[in-house]
């Protein structure tokens, strides 16, 4: 990695475009997204500069995947809507704990409902990049997460085996709450409910959108 290498103006422009796209959307841009946003003449120009950014250590890139770009500094990619407000985090929609449902609705951070987070669940000083989703379904019931509970997730794009995550299944454009396991050439998304089967898919078909860091119980 040679992060100290000087970037050209075009490479800086593309890097900024990637960062802003990921902040707004929570997933990386495709080459054509960058071409369209920056009005670049061809996708080959974008690809050339992406390879230069990779060589200089600013990104990792899987050229066989449409959105196979990853910034090497994860501090730079948290979406702009993930800004905690002192003991509160934004509630950004519903996530299924059963079969995958469509992506949680986009919510304007300025008008989003704010969820109070007790300090014993997550201290206020550790709420940066944390957001909340309401759980629908009972596939995580054995992990003590029931229908109607609220899960707190820290935005990140990677996970270790056994961690509970919000996982986007790309080809279904759906997000689901499951435990994550990387098993060689496949990903297992494991429910915590003995009556339900795991979801198996390829690593290229999964995008991590956050790791569960706390649960707020529904008392109803």
C-alpha positions as CSV (number, residue, x, y, z in Angstrom):
1,X,0.0,0.0,0.0
2,X,1.4,3.4,-1.0
3,X,-1.2,5.8,0.4
4,X,1.4,8.6,0.4
5,X,1.5,8.6,-3.4
6,X,0.1,11.8,-4.9
7,X,-3.3,11.6,-6.5
8,X,-4.1,13.3,-9.8
9,X,-7.0,15.8,-9.9
10,X,-9.1,13.2,-11.6
11,X,-8.3,10.5,-9.0
12,X,-9.2,13.0,-6.2
13,X,-12.5,13.8,-8.0
14,X,-13.4,10.1,-8.3
15,X,-12.4,9.3,-4.7
16,X,-14.6,12.1,-3.5
17,X,-17.4,10.9,-5.7
18,X,-17.1,7.4,-4.2
19,X,-17.2,8.8,-0.6
20,X,-20.2,11.0,-1.2
21,X,-22.1,8.2,-3.0
22,X,-21.5,5.8,-0.1
23,X,-22.5,8.4,2.5
24,X,-25.8,9.1,0.7
25,X,-26.6,5.5,-0.2
26,X,-24.8,3.1,2.1
27,X,-23.3,1.1,-0.7
28,X,-20.6,1.7,-3.3
29,X,-21.2,3.2,-6.8
30,X,-20.9,1.2,-10.0
31,X,-18.5,2.5,-12.7
32,X,-21.4,3.9,-14.6
33,X,-22.6,5.8,-11.5
34,X,-19.2,7.5,-11.3
35,X,-19.2,8.2,-15.1
36,X,-22.6,9.8,-15.0
37,X,-22.0,11.8,-11.8
38,X,-18.7,13.3,-13.0
39,X,-19.6,13.4,-16.7
40,X,-16.5,11.4,-17.7
41,X,-16.3,10.4,-21.4
42,X,-16.1,6.6,-21.0
43,X,-16.2,3.9,-18.4
44,X,-12.6,2.9,-19.3
45,X,-11.4,6.2,-18.0
46,X,-13.1,5.5,-14.7
47,X,-11.8,2.0,-14.6
48,X,-8.2,3.2,-15.2
49,X,-8.4,5.7,-12.4
50,X,-10.0,3.2,-10.0
51,X,-7.1,0.8,-10.6
52,X,-4.7,3.7,-9.8
53,X,-6.6,4.4,-6.6
54,X,-6.3,0.7,-5.8
55,X,-2.6,0.7,-6.5
56,X,-2.1,3.7,-4.2
57,X,-4.0,2.0,-1.4
58,X,-7.1,4.2,-1.3
59,X,-9.6,1.5,-2.3
60,X,-10.0,-2.2,-2.7
61,X,-11.7,-3.3,-5.9
62,X,-13.2,-6.5,-7.3
63,X,-13.6,-5.9,-11.0
64,X,-15.9,-8.9,-11.4
65,X,-18.6,-7.3,-9.2
66,X,-20.7,-4.4,-10.3
67,X,-20.3,-2.5,-7.0
68,X,-17.1,-4.1,-6.0
69,X,-15.4,-1.0,-4.6
70,X,-14.5,-0.7,-0.9
71,X,-12.7,2.3,0.7
72,X,-9.8,1.2,2.8
73,X,-10.6,3.8,5.4
74,X,-14.0,2.8,6.8
75,X,-14.1,6.1,8.8
76,X,-14.8,7.9,5.6
77,X,-17.9,5.9,4.4
78,X,-20.6,6.2,7.0
79,X,-23.7,7.6,5.4
80,X,-24.6,11.2,6.2
81,X,-27.8,10.2,7.9
82,X,-25.9,8.4,10.7
83,X,-25.4,11.3,13.1
84,X,-26.3,10.7,16.7
85,X,-28.1,13.4,18.7
86,X,-26.8,13.0,22.2
87,X,-28.5,9.9,23.6
88,X,-30.7,9.5,20.6
89,X,-30.4,7.8,17.2
90,X,-32.6,8.0,14.1
91,X,-35.2,5.3,13.5
92,X,-34.8,4.5,9.8
93,X,-37.5,2.0,9.2
94,X,-38.3,-1.7,9.6
95,X,-36.1,-4.7,9.1
96,X,-37.5,-8.2,8.9
97,X,-36.2,-11.0,11.1
98,X,-38.0,-13.5,8.9
99,X,-37.7,-13.8,5.1
100,X,-36.0,-10.7,3.5
101,X,-38.2,-7.7,2.8
102,X,-37.4,-4.7,0.6
103,X,-34.9,-2.2,1.9
104,X,-36.1,-0.1,4.9
105,X,-37.7,3.1,3.6
106,X,-35.4,6.1,3.2
107,X,-36.0,8.6,5.9
108,X,-34.9,12.2,6.0
109,X,-32.6,12.6,9.0
110,X,-34.1,15.9,9.7
111,X,-37.6,14.5,10.1
112,X,-36.8,11.0,11.2
113,X,-38.2,9.8,14.5
114,X,-35.5,9.8,17.2
115,X,-35.1,6.9,19.6
116,X,-33.9,7.4,23.1
117,X,-31.1,5.1,24.0
118,X,-30.4,4.4,27.7
119,X,-26.8,4.8,28.7
120,X,-26.8,1.2,30.0
121,X,-27.6,-0.1,26.5
122,X,-25.1,2.1,24.6
123,X,-23.3,5.1,26.2
124,X,-24.1,8.4,24.6
125,X,-20.4,8.8,23.7
126,X,-20.5,5.7,21.6
127,X,-23.6,6.5,19.4
128,X,-21.7,7.9,16.5
129,X,-22.7,6.0,13.3
130,X,-25.4,4.1,15.2
131,X,-29.0,3.9,13.8
132,X,-32.1,2.0,14.8
133,X,-34.5,-0.3,12.9
134,X,-37.7,-1.8,14.2
135,X,-37.8,-5.6,13.9
136,X,-40.6,-7.4,12.1
137,X,-40.8,-11.2,12.6
138,X,-39.4,-13.8,15.0
139,X,-36.5,-15.5,13.3
140,X,-34.1,-14.1,15.9
141,X,-36.3,-15.0,18.9
142,X,-33.7,-17.4,20.4
143,X,-31.3,-14.4,20.5
144,X,-34.0,-12.6,22.6
145,X,-35.0,-10.3,19.7
146,X,-38.8,-10.4,19.2
147,X,-41.3,-8.8,16.8
148,X,-41.6,-5.1,17.6
149,X,-38.2,-4.8,19.3
150,X,-35.8,-2.1,18.1
151,X,-32.3,-3.1,17.2
152,X,-29.4,-0.6,17.3
153,X,-26.8,-1.0,14.6
154,X,-23.4,0.5,14.1
155,X,-22.9,1.2,10.4
156,X,-20.0,-1.0,9.0
157,X,-19.5,-3.0,5.9
158,X,-17.6,-6.0,7.3
159,X,-18.5,-8.6,10.0
160,X,-16.9,-11.5,11.8
161,X,-18.5,-14.9,12.0
162,X,-21.3,-15.1,14.5
163,X,-22.0,-11.4,14.6
164,X,-25.6,-10.3,14.1
165,X,-26.0,-8.0,11.1
166,X,-28.3,-6.2,8.8
167,X,-27.4,-7.9,5.5
168,X,-28.5,-6.8,2.1
169,X,-29.1,-9.6,-0.4
170,X,-28.2,-7.9,-3.6
171,X,-30.1,-9.9,-6.2
172,X,-33.3,-9.6,-4.2
173,X,-32.7,-5.9,-3.2
174,X,-33.7,-6.9,0.3
175,X,-32.3,-6.5,3.8
176,X,-32.6,-9.1,6.6
177,X,-31.5,-9.5,10.2
178,X,-29.4,-12.6,10.7
179,X,-26.2,-14.0,12.1
180,X,-23.3,-13.8,9.6
181,X,-21.0,-16.7,8.7
182,X,-18.5,-16.7,5.9
183,X,-18.0,-20.3,4.8
184,X,-15.5,-20.4,2.0
185,X,-17.3,-19.8,-1.3
186,X,-20.7,-19.1,0.4
187,X,-22.3,-16.9,3.0
188,X,-24.6,-18.4,5.6
189,X,-27.2,-16.0,7.1
190,X,-28.4,-17.9,10.1
191,X,-31.7,-17.2,11.9
192,X,-31.8,-17.7,15.7
193,X,-35.0,-19.8,15.5
194,X,-34.8,-23.6,15.3
195,X,-37.9,-23.8,13.1
196,X,-36.3,-21.7,10.3
197,X,-33.7,-22.5,7.7
198,X,-30.6,-20.4,7.0
199,X,-30.1,-18.4,3.8
200,X,-27.1,-19.5,1.7
201,X,-25.7,-17.2,-1.0
202,X,-22.4,-16.1,-2.5
203,X,-20.1,-13.5,-0.9
204,X,-20.7,-11.2,-3.9
205,X,-24.4,-11.2,-3.2
206,X,-24.2,-9.9,0.4
207,X,-23.6,-6.3,1.6
208,X,-23.3,-5.7,5.3
209,X,-25.1,-2.6,6.4
210,X,-24.5,-2.6,10.1
211,X,-23.7,-4.8,13.1
212,X,-26.2,-5.1,16.0
213,X,-24.8,-3.3,19.1
214,X,-27.9,-3.2,21.3
215,X,-31.6,-4.0,21.6
216,X,-34.5,-2.0,23.0
217,X,-37.3,-4.4,24.1
218,X,-40.9,-3.9,23.3
219,X,-43.0,-4.3,26.5
220,X,-46.3,-4.6,24.6
